[in-house]
Each structure stands twice: as C-alpha cells, then as structure tokens.
Amino acid sequence: VGGYDALTHLLSMAATIENRDVKAAVVRAMWNFTADDHMEVWDYFDEAAHSEDRVVASAAVRIPYNRLNAPSRTRLFKILAKALNHPVEDLR
C-alpha cells in the first residue's frame, strides 16, 4: 500500500488506536505526507501535538523541518506556536 491509499489507511487506523507508542508511530508515518497538501494530516498533527501524552505530542512537534515545503513549514510553525501553550508544562 502506498500513496493516498496508505494515507487513508493511516488516518482510519489513527481514530481507533489506544496504545501511545503505536499512535506516535502513526504520527511519524504521516511525516511522509507533509509535502503533499493533505490538510487531514496537518489536522491530525495539530490534535496529536496537544495530546496530554508526552510520547504522542513529542512525535507531532518533531516533524523534520528540512523535509517541508514553504506552506508545510507555515503549518508546522502554527502547530509549534500553539504547543507553547500546552497544558502539560513539560511539553511546552
């Protein structure tokens, strides 16, 4: 499975995953879809970045900047700016 089919599969799995390590792995797998203009990926990153689970939130804010095009960098910066107000102090 590759391309958009893989993304669709990841997004459908993401809604049902309860294990924090698996959630973090899904976030990291979605890093491969940041260059494409898939807003649902960025919505998932935004949600994950505000998780109270350190493992999940950390995976979302560690998206490799050098992989991103200009619009994706802007999206990442917005997520990081919001993360500065994270309710869990260790995650700010």
ROSE-4610 file (N, C-alpha, C; in Angstrom, 1 decimal, always signed):
// ROSE-4610
residu = [V/V/V/G/G/G/G/G/G/Y/Y/Y/D/D/D/A/A/A/L/L/L/T/T/T/H/H/H/L/L/L/L/L/L/S/S/S/M/M/M/A/A/A/A/A/A/T/T/T/I/I/I/E/E/E/N/N/N/R/R/R/D/D/D/V/V/V/K/K/K/A/A/A/A/A/A/V/V/V/V/V/V/R/R/R/A/A/A/M/M/M/W/W/W/N/N/N/F/F/F/T/T/T/A/A/A/D/D/D/D/D/D/H/H/H/M/M/M/E/E/E/V/V/V/W/W/W/D/D/D/Y/Y/Y/F/F/F/D/D/D/E/E/E/A/A/A/A/A/A/H/H/H/S/S/S/E/E/E/D/D/D/R/R/R/V/V/V/V/V/V/A/A/A/S/S/S/A/A/A/A/A/A/V/V/V/R/R/R/I/I/I/P/P/P/Y/Y/Y/N/N/N/R/R/R/L/L/L/N/N/N/A/A/A/P/P/P/S/S/S/R/R/R/T/T/T/R/R/R/L/L/L/F/F/F/K/K/K/I/I/I/L/L/L/A/A/A/K/K/K/A/A/A/L/L/L/N/N/N/H/H/H/P/P/P/V/V/V/E/E/E/D/D/D/L/L/L/R/R/R]
num = [1/1/1/2/2/2/3/3/3/4/4/4/5/5/5/6/6/6/7/7/7/8/8/8/9/9/9/10/10/10/11/11/11/12/12/12/13/13/13/14/14/14/15/15/15/16/16/16/17/17/17/18/18/18/19/19/19/20/20/20/21/21/21/22/22/22/23/23/23/24/24/24/25/25/25/26/26/26/27/27/27/28/28/28/29/29/29/30/30/30/31/31/31/32/32/32/33/33/33/34/34/34/35/35/35/36/36/36/37/37/37/38/38/38/39/39/39/40/40/40/41/41/41/42/42/42/43/43/43/44/44/44/45/45/45/46/46/46/47/47/47/48/48/48/49/49/49/50/50/50/51/51/51/52/52/52/53/53/53/54/54/54/55/55/55/56/56/56/57/57/57/58/58/58/59/59/59/60/60/60/61/61/61/62/62/62/63/63/63/64/64/64/65/65/65/66/66/66/67/67/67/68/68/68/69/69/69/70/70/70/71/71/71/72/72/72/73/73/73/74/74/74/75/75/75/76/76/76/77/77/77/78/78/78/79/79/79/80/80/80/81/81/81/82/82/82/83/83/83/84/84/84/85/85/85/86/86/86/87/87/87/88/88/88/89/89/89/90/90/90/91/91/91/92/92/92]
x = [+0.9/+0.0/+0.9/+0.6/+1.4/+0.5/+1.1/+0.5/-0.8/-1.8/-3.0/-3.7/-3.6/-4.2/-3.6/-2.3/-1.6/-2.0/-2.1/-2.6/-4.0/-4.9/-6.2/-6.3/-5.4/-5.3/-4.8/-3.8/-3.2/-4.3/-5.0/-6.0/-7.1/-7.5/-8.6/-8.1/-6.9/-6.3/-6.2/-5.8/-5.5/-6.6/-7.8/-9.0/-9.3/-8.7/-9.1/-7.9/-6.7/-5.5/-5.6/-5.3/-5.2/-3.8/-3.0/-1.6/-0.8/-0.2/+0.6/+1.7/+2.5/+3.6/+3.2/+2.0/+1.5/+1.0/+0.3/-0.1/+1.1/+2.1/+3.3/+3.9/+3.9/+4.4/+3.6/+2.3/+1.4/+1.7/+1.9/+2.3/+3.6/+4.5/+5.8/+5.6/+4.8/+4.5/+3.8/+3.0/+2.4/+3.3/+4.5/+5.5/+5.8/+5.6/+5.8/+4.8/+3.7/+2.7/+2.6/+3.7/+3.6/+3.9/+4.6/+4.9/+3.6/+2.8/+1.5/+0.6/-0.4/-1.3/-2.5/-2.2/-3.3/-3.6/-4.6/-4.9/-5.3/-5.9/-6.2/-5.0/-3.9/-2.6/-2.3/-2.3/-2.0/-3.0/-4.2/-5.2/-4.9/-4.4/-4.0/-2.8/-1.8/-0.6/-1.0/-1.9/-2.3/-3.0/-3.9/-4.5/-3.5/-2.6/-1.6/-0.6/-0.3/+0.6/+0.0/-1.3/-2.0/-2.4/-2.0/-2.2/-1.5/-2.2/-1.5/-0.5/-0.5/+0.5/+1.8/+2.9/+4.2/+4.7/+4.5/+5.1/+4.4/+3.1/+2.3/+2.6/+2.5/+2.8/+4.2/+5.2/+6.5/+6.7/+6.0/+6.1/+5.6/+4.5/+3.9/+4.7/+5.4/+6.2/+7.6/+8.0/+9.3/+9.4/+8.4/+8.4/+9.7/+10.4/+11.6/+11.4/+11.9/+11.7/+12.3/+13.4/+14.1/+13.3/+12.4/+11.6/+10.4/+10.1/+8.9/+9.1/+8.0/+8.0/+7.5/+7.4/+7.1/+5.7/+4.7/+3.3/+3.3/+4.0/+4.0/+4.8/+5.9/+6.6/+5.7/+4.9/+4.0/+3.0/+2.5/+1.6/+2.3/+3.5/+4.3/+4.5/+4.9/+5.1/+3.9/+2.7/+1.4/+1.2/+1.5/+1.4/+2.3/+3.6/+4.6/+4.2/+3.7/+3.2/+2.1/+1.2/+0.1/+0.6/+1.6/+2.2/+2.9/+3.3/+3.9/+2.9/+1.6/+0.5/+0.0/+0.8/+0.3/+0.0/-1.1/-1.4/-0.4/+0.4/+1.4/+2.7/+3.2/+4.3/+5.6/+5.8/+7.0/+6.9/+5.7/+5.6/+5.6/+5.8/+5.9/+7.2]
y = [-1.2/+0.0/+1.2/+2.2/+3.4/+4.6/+5.7/+6.9/+7.3/+7.7/+8.2/+7.0/+5.8/+4.7/+4.4/+4.6/+4.4/+5.5/+6.7/+7.8/+7.5/+7.1/+6.8/+5.7/+4.7/+3.6/+4.1/+5.0/+5.5/+6.4/+7.2/+8.0/+7.2/+6.2/+5.4/+4.6/+4.1/+3.4/+4.4/+5.6/+6.6/+6.8/+6.7/+7.0/+5.9/+4.7/+3.6/+3.2/+3.7/+3.3/+3.9/+3.0/+3.4/+3.4/+2.6/+2.4/+3.7/+4.3/+5.5/+5.4/+4.3/+4.0/+3.8/+3.2/+3.0/+4.3/+5.1/+6.4/+7.3/+7.2/+8.0/+7.5/+6.2/+5.6/+6.0/+6.1/+6.6/+8.0/+8.8/+10.2/+10.3/+9.5/+9.5/+9.0/+8.0/+7.5/+8.6/+9.5/+10.5/+11.7/+11.7/+12.6/+12.5/+11.3/+11.1/+11.8/+12.4/+13.0/+14.5/+15.1/+16.5/+17.4/+16.9/+17.7/+17.8/+16.8/+16.9/+17.8/+18.3/+19.2/+18.5/+17.6/+16.8/+17.5/+18.3/+19.0/+18.1/+16.9/+16.0/+15.5/+15.5/+15.1/+16.2/+17.4/+18.6/+18.7/+18.4/+18.4/+17.3/+16.2/+15.1/+15.5/+16.1/+16.6/+17.6/+18.5/+19.5/+18.9/+17.9/+17.2/+16.5/+15.8/+15.0/+15.9/+17.1/+18.0/+18.5/+18.4/+18.9/+17.8/+16.6/+15.4/+15.6/+15.1/+15.1/+14.0/+13.1/+12.0/+12.6/+12.5/+13.1/+12.4/+11.1/+10.4/+10.8/+10.9/+11.3/+12.8/+13.7/+15.1/+15.3/+14.6/+14.8/+14.4/+13.3/+12.9/+13.9/+14.6/+15.6/+16.9/+17.2/+18.5/+18.3/+17.1/+16.8/+16.5/+17.0/+16.8/+17.4/+16.6/+17.2/+18.4/+19.5/+20.8/+20.7/+20.1/+20.1/+19.4/+18.6/+17.8/+18.7/+19.8/+20.5/+21.6/+21.8/+22.9/+24.1/+25.3/+26.5/+26.5/+26.1/+26.0/+25.1/+24.0/+23.0/+23.5/+24.3/+24.9/+25.9/+26.6/+27.6/+26.8/+25.7/+24.9/+24.3/+23.9/+23.4/+24.5/+25.7/+26.8/+27.2/+27.1/+27.3/+26.3/+25.0/+24.0/+24.2/+24.5/+24.8/+26.0/+27.0/+28.2/+27.8/+27.0/+26.6/+25.7/+24.9/+24.0/+24.7/+26.0/+26.7/+27.0/+26.8/+26.9/+25.6/+24.5/+23.2/+23.1/+22.5/+22.4/+21.7/+20.7/+20.0/+20.8/+21.3/+22.1/+21.5/+20.2/+19.6/+19.6/+19.8/+19.7/+21.0/+22.1/+23.4/+23.7]
z = [+0.0/+0.0/+0.0/-0.9/-0.9/-1.3/-1.3/-1.7/-0.9/-1.6/-1.0/-0.2/-0.8/-0.1/+1.3/+1.3/+2.6/+3.6/+3.1/+4.0/+4.5/+3.6/+4.0/+5.1/+4.9/+5.9/+7.2/+7.2/+8.5/+9.2/+8.5/+9.1/+9.7/+9.0/+9.6/+10.8/+10.8/+11.9/+13.1/+12.8/+13.9/+14.8/+14.3/+15.1/+16.1/+15.9/+16.8/+17.7/+17.5/+18.2/+19.7/+20.6/+22.0/+22.6/+22.0/+22.5/+22.1/+23.1/+22.9/+21.9/+22.0/+21.1/+19.7/+19.5/+18.2/+17.6/+18.4/+18.0/+17.5/+18.3/+18.0/+16.6/+16.5/+15.2/+14.0/+14.2/+13.1/+12.8/+13.8/+13.6/+12.8/+13.1/+12.4/+11.0/+10.8/+9.4/+8.6/+9.2/+8.5/+8.1/+8.6/+8.2/+6.7/+6.2/+4.7/+3.8/+4.4/+3.7/+3.9/+4.5/+4.8/+3.5/+2.6/+1.4/+0.5/+0.5/-0.2/+0.6/-0.1/+0.6/+1.2/+2.1/+2.8/+4.1/+4.1/+5.4/+6.5/+6.2/+7.2/+8.0/+7.4/+8.1/+9.0/+8.6/+9.5/+10.6/+10.4/+11.5/+12.5/+12.0/+12.9/+13.7/+13.1/+13.8/+14.9/+14.5/+15.5/+16.7/+16.4/+17.5/+18.4/+17.7/+18.4/+19.2/+18.7/+19.4/+20.7/+20.8/+22.0/+22.9/+22.6/+23.4/+24.8/+25.8/+27.2/+27.3/+26.3/+26.3/+25.7/+26.5/+26.1/+24.8/+24.7/+23.5/+22.3/+22.3/+21.1/+20.7/+21.7/+21.5/+20.9/+21.5/+21.0/+19.6/+19.2/+17.8/+16.8/+17.3/+16.4/+16.3/+17.3/+17.2/+16.7/+16.4/+15.9/+14.4/+13.7/+12.3/+11.7/+10.9/+10.3/+9.4/+9.9/+9.2/+7.8/+7.6/+6.3/+5.2/+5.6/+4.6/+4.0/+4.6/+4.3/+3.3/+2.5/+1.6/+2.3/+1.7/+2.4/+3.1/+2.4/+3.0/+4.2/+4.1/+5.2/+6.4/+6.1/+7.2/+8.0/+7.3/+7.9/+8.8/+8.3/+9.1/+10.4/+10.2/+11.3/+12.4/+11.9/+12.8/+13.6/+13.0/+13.7/+14.8/+14.5/+15.5/+16.6/+16.3/+17.4/+18.2/+17.6/+18.4/+19.3/+18.9/+19.8/+20.9/+20.5/+21.5/+22.7/+22.5/+23.6/+24.7/+24.4/+25.4/+25.9/+25.7/+26.1/+27.6/+28.0/+29.4/+30.2/+29.6/+30.4/+30.2/+31.4/+31.3/+30.7/+30.9/+30.3/+28.8/+28.2/+26.7/+26.1/+26.8/+26.2/+25.6]
